[in-house]
């Protein structure tokens, strides 16, 4: 029986180092595989086809020993701190389009790029910017690329997936309204620093039976706001990767956020937005829980 594990980045003596979570215990990847161990998770994904086998073999041995340390109290970092790109897909849940009163389904995955400075870690306090006032939450399934997939790729797009994680796609809704000569400004809405908390862990794809059957939920100060399932996605992970790969080369470590279900603050009546002091928690069954406080 294969022992399940998760991949993440923890703070160790002031440094961000890649680690494994097995049950409730933490193991450094350097301790697990020895030798010239990768220094970051990005390095791991750049050699995913080789290192995943090594890690899997090592995990079977580690599971038999009372080694590692308790996960409680560990400070998490963003799993992949500096991917080559962060790609987000919008308008991708049927129930979300219904709440936004959109009647026509998109013909292809609508996508946009984010700067890597938007990434934040589990447990990190997110400072609300002073300009936007309508800061909204969006629970999302995150996909981590493990092997390059681009215009010349011919294989199964799912073979490019290293794993899955939890994402909160924060949005400044002030910038979605039509403004003279501007229209919808996705850069101003989505690209503020730390507007995409991600993590805390990445679950390897081999341990996710079906990415399109995952319960997903979001709570604000313990009150449920979003409760749905990735089955509501209009375009699944395979279709998203195939579509994006037709125009750009997805590279190891790249992060794809796949859209949000119903229950965003903008769609509520009356509308609700994140305030200073709010705690927002996102959970995807089998992947974990991501929580951040906003100040």
C-alpha positions as CSV (number, residue, x, y, z in Angstrom):
1,X,0.0,0.0,0.0
2,X,1.5,3.3,-1.0
3,X,1.9,5.9,1.7
4,X,0.3,9.2,0.8
5,X,2.4,12.4,1.3
6,X,2.1,16.1,0.6
7,X,4.8,18.6,-0.5
8,X,5.3,22.0,1.0
9,X,7.8,24.7,2.0
10,X,8.5,25.4,5.7
11,X,10.5,28.0,7.5
12,X,13.6,26.3,9.0
13,X,16.1,28.4,10.9
14,X,15.1,31.5,8.9
15,X,15.2,29.7,5.6
16,X,12.5,28.4,3.3
17,X,13.1,24.7,2.7
18,X,11.1,22.0,0.9
19,X,9.4,19.4,3.1
20,X,7.1,16.4,3.2
21,X,4.0,15.9,5.3
22,X,3.3,12.3,6.1
23,X,0.3,11.8,8.4
24,X,0.9,14.6,10.9
25,X,4.7,14.6,10.8
26,X,7.2,16.8,8.8
27,X,10.3,15.5,7.0
28,X,12.7,17.7,5.2
29,X,13.2,16.5,1.6
30,X,16.9,16.8,2.1
31,X,16.6,14.3,5.0
32,X,14.3,12.1,2.9
33,X,16.4,11.6,-0.2
34,X,19.9,12.8,0.9
35,X,22.7,13.6,-1.5
36,X,22.4,16.8,-3.5
37,X,18.9,17.5,-2.5
38,X,16.9,20.3,-4.2
39,X,16.9,23.6,-2.4
40,X,13.3,24.6,-3.3
41,X,10.1,23.0,-4.4
42,X,10.6,24.7,-7.8
43,X,13.8,22.7,-8.1
44,X,11.8,19.6,-7.2
45,X,9.3,20.2,-10.0
46,X,11.9,21.0,-12.5
47,X,13.0,17.3,-12.0
48,X,9.7,15.9,-11.1
49,X,9.8,12.8,-13.3
50,X,13.0,11.7,-11.5
51,X,12.5,13.1,-8.0
52,X,8.9,11.9,-7.6
53,X,10.1,8.3,-7.9
54,X,12.9,8.9,-5.4
55,X,10.6,10.7,-2.9
56,X,8.0,7.9,-3.2
57,X,10.6,5.2,-2.5
58,X,11.9,7.3,0.5
59,X,8.5,7.9,1.9
60,X,7.9,4.1,2.2
61,X,11.0,3.9,4.4
62,X,10.2,7.0,6.4
63,X,6.7,5.7,7.2
64,X,8.2,2.8,9.0
65,X,10.3,5.0,11.4
66,X,9.2,7.3,14.2
67,X,11.2,10.1,12.6
68,X,10.3,13.6,11.6
69,X,8.6,16.2,13.8
70,X,5.1,17.2,14.6
71,X,3.4,19.4,12.0
72,X,1.8,21.5,14.7
73,X,3.5,24.9,15.2
74,X,5.4,24.7,11.9
75,X,5.5,28.0,9.9
76,X,4.5,27.5,6.3
77,X,5.9,29.4,3.3
78,X,4.3,29.7,-0.1
79,X,4.8,26.2,-1.7
80,X,6.4,27.5,-4.9
81,X,7.7,31.0,-4.2
82,X,8.9,32.1,-7.7
83,X,7.1,30.1,-10.5
84,X,7.7,31.3,-14.0
85,X,4.0,32.4,-14.1
86,X,0.7,32.3,-12.3
87,X,-2.3,31.7,-14.6
88,X,-5.8,32.2,-13.4
89,X,-9.0,31.0,-15.1
90,X,-12.2,33.0,-14.6
91,X,-15.9,32.4,-15.1
92,X,-15.4,28.7,-14.8
93,X,-18.2,27.5,-12.4
94,X,-21.8,27.1,-13.5
95,X,-23.1,28.0,-10.1
96,X,-20.9,31.1,-9.9
97,X,-22.2,32.3,-13.3
98,X,-25.7,31.8,-12.1
99,X,-25.2,34.0,-9.1
100,X,-23.5,36.7,-11.3
101,X,-26.6,36.5,-13.6
102,X,-24.5,35.4,-16.6
103,X,-26.6,33.2,-18.8
104,X,-24.2,32.3,-21.6
105,X,-21.4,29.8,-20.9
106,X,-17.9,30.7,-22.2
107,X,-16.8,28.9,-25.3
108,X,-13.2,28.4,-24.0
109,X,-11.5,29.0,-20.6
110,X,-11.1,32.7,-20.0
111,X,-7.7,33.3,-18.5
112,X,-5.3,36.0,-17.3
113,X,-1.8,36.2,-15.9
114,X,-0.8,37.4,-12.4
115,X,2.6,38.6,-11.1
116,X,4.3,36.2,-8.7
117,X,4.3,38.9,-6.1
118,X,0.6,38.2,-5.6
119,X,1.5,34.9,-3.9
120,X,1.1,34.5,-0.1
121,X,1.4,31.6,2.3
122,X,-0.9,29.9,4.7
123,X,-1.1,31.7,8.0
124,X,0.4,34.9,6.6
125,X,-1.4,38.1,7.5
126,X,-2.6,39.9,4.4
127,X,-2.4,43.7,4.5
128,X,-5.5,45.2,2.8
129,X,-4.5,47.9,0.3
130,X,-5.8,51.4,0.8
131,X,-7.2,52.1,-2.7
132,X,-9.7,49.2,-3.3
133,X,-12.6,49.0,-0.8
134,X,-14.5,46.0,-2.3
135,X,-12.0,43.2,-1.6
136,X,-13.6,39.8,-2.2
137,X,-12.8,36.1,-1.6
138,X,-12.7,33.3,-4.2
139,X,-12.0,29.6,-3.2
140,X,-10.2,27.8,-6.0
141,X,-8.5,24.6,-6.9
142,X,-4.8,25.2,-7.7
143,X,-2.9,23.1,-10.2
144,X,0.9,22.7,-10.1
145,X,2.7,21.9,-13.3
146,X,5.4,19.2,-13.1
147,X,6.5,18.8,-16.7
148,X,6.5,21.3,-19.6
149,X,3.4,21.4,-21.8
150,X,3.2,23.7,-24.8
151,X,2.2,24.2,-28.4
152,X,4.3,21.2,-29.6
153,X,3.2,18.8,-26.9
154,X,1.2,15.8,-28.0
155,X,0.7,13.7,-24.9
156,X,-2.1,13.7,-22.3
157,X,-2.3,17.2,-20.7
158,X,-2.9,15.5,-17.3
159,X,0.5,14.0,-17.5
160,X,1.9,17.5,-17.0
161,X,0.3,17.9,-13.6
162,X,2.5,17.4,-10.5
163,X,-0.2,18.0,-8.0
164,X,-3.0,20.1,-6.6
165,X,-3.3,22.8,-3.9
166,X,-5.7,25.3,-2.3
167,X,-6.0,28.9,-3.5
168,X,-7.8,32.0,-2.4
169,X,-8.1,34.3,-5.4
170,X,-8.5,37.7,-3.8
171,X,-10.2,40.3,-6.0
172,X,-10.6,44.1,-5.8
173,X,-14.1,44.3,-7.2
174,X,-14.0,48.1,-7.4
175,X,-12.1,47.6,-10.6
176,X,-14.6,45.3,-12.3
177,X,-17.0,48.1,-13.1
178,X,-16.9,49.7,-16.5
179,X,-14.9,52.9,-16.2
180,X,-14.5,55.5,-19.0
181,X,-11.7,54.4,-21.5
182,X,-10.8,51.5,-19.2
183,X,-13.5,48.8,-19.1
184,X,-12.7,45.9,-16.9
185,X,-9.2,46.3,-15.5
186,X,-8.1,42.8,-14.5
187,X,-4.6,44.0,-13.6
188,X,-5.9,46.4,-11.0
189,X,-8.5,43.9,-9.7
190,X,-6.2,40.9,-9.3
191,X,-2.5,41.9,-9.0
192,X,-2.1,43.5,-5.6
193,X,0.6,42.0,-3.5
194,X,-0.4,38.9,-1.6
195,X,-3.7,38.6,-3.3
196,X,-3.3,34.9,-4.0
197,X,-2.7,32.9,-0.8
198,X,-1.8,29.4,-1.9
199,X,-1.1,26.1,0.0
200,X,-0.3,25.1,2.6
201,X,0.5,21.8,0.9
202,X,0.6,20.3,-2.6
203,X,-1.0,16.9,-2.9
204,X,0.7,14.9,-5.7
205,X,-1.6,14.1,-8.6
206,X,-1.3,10.3,-8.0
207,X,-3.1,10.7,-4.7
208,X,-6.1,12.6,-6.2
209,X,-8.5,10.1,-7.8
210,X,-10.5,12.7,-9.6
211,X,-9.8,16.5,-9.6
212,X,-13.4,17.1,-10.9
213,X,-15.1,15.6,-7.8
214,X,-13.6,17.6,-4.9
215,X,-15.9,19.4,-2.3
216,X,-14.7,23.0,-2.0
217,X,-15.7,25.5,0.7
218,X,-14.8,28.9,2.1
219,X,-15.6,30.5,5.5
220,X,-15.3,34.1,6.7
221,X,-14.8,34.3,10.5
222,X,-16.2,30.8,10.7
223,X,-19.4,31.6,8.7
224,X,-19.8,29.5,5.5
225,X,-19.8,31.5,2.3
226,X,-18.9,29.1,-0.5
227,X,-19.9,25.5,-0.5
228,X,-19.6,23.7,-3.9
229,X,-17.8,20.9,-5.8
230,X,-15.2,21.0,-8.6
231,X,-17.8,19.1,-10.6
232,X,-19.4,22.5,-11.2
233,X,-16.3,23.5,-13.3
234,X,-17.2,24.3,-16.9
235,X,-13.8,23.4,-18.1
236,X,-11.9,20.7,-16.2
237,X,-8.2,20.6,-15.5
238,X,-7.4,18.6,-18.7
239,X,-9.3,21.2,-20.9
240,X,-7.6,24.1,-19.2
241,X,-4.1,22.8,-19.6
242,X,-4.8,21.8,-23.3
243,X,-6.1,25.3,-23.9
244,X,-3.3,27.2,-22.2
245,X,-0.7,24.9,-23.7
246,X,-1.8,25.8,-27.2
247,X,-0.6,29.4,-26.8
248,X,2.1,29.3,-24.0
249,X,4.5,26.7,-22.6
250,X,3.5,25.8,-19.1
251,X,6.7,25.1,-17.1
252,X,7.5,23.1,-14.0
253,X,6.3,24.9,-10.9
254,X,3.7,27.0,-12.7
255,X,0.5,27.6,-10.7
256,X,-2.9,27.6,-12.4
257,X,-6.0,28.7,-10.4
258,X,-9.0,27.2,-12.0
259,X,-11.9,29.4,-11.1
260,X,-14.3,29.9,-8.2
261,X,-17.8,28.6,-7.3
262,X,-20.9,30.5,-6.1
263,X,-20.9,32.5,-2.8
264,X,-18.4,35.3,-3.5
265,X,-19.1,38.5,-1.6
266,X,-19.8,40.5,-4.8
267,X,-22.7,38.1,-5.6
268,X,-24.4,38.3,-2.2
269,X,-27.4,40.5,-1.4
270,X,-26.4,42.7,0.3
271,X,-22.8,42.5,-0.9
272,X,-20.1,41.6,1.5
273,X,-16.4,42.3,1.4
274,X,-13.3,41.5,3.4
275,X,-12.7,43.8,6.4
276,X,-9.6,44.3,8.6
277,X,-9.6,41.6,11.2
278,X,-11.4,39.1,9.1
279,X,-10.2,35.5,8.9
280,X,-10.8,33.6,5.6
281,X,-10.5,29.8,5.4
282,X,-10.6,27.7,2.3
283,X,-10.9,23.9,2.4
284,X,-10.7,21.4,-0.5
285,X,-11.4,17.8,0.6
286,X,-8.3,15.7,0.5
287,X,-6.0,18.7,-0.2
288,X,-6.1,20.7,3.0
289,X,-7.1,24.0,4.6
290,X,-5.7,27.5,3.8
291,X,-6.4,30.3,6.2
292,X,-5.3,33.9,6.3
293,X,-6.1,36.9,8.5
294,X,-6.6,40.3,6.8
295,X,-5.3,43.5,8.5
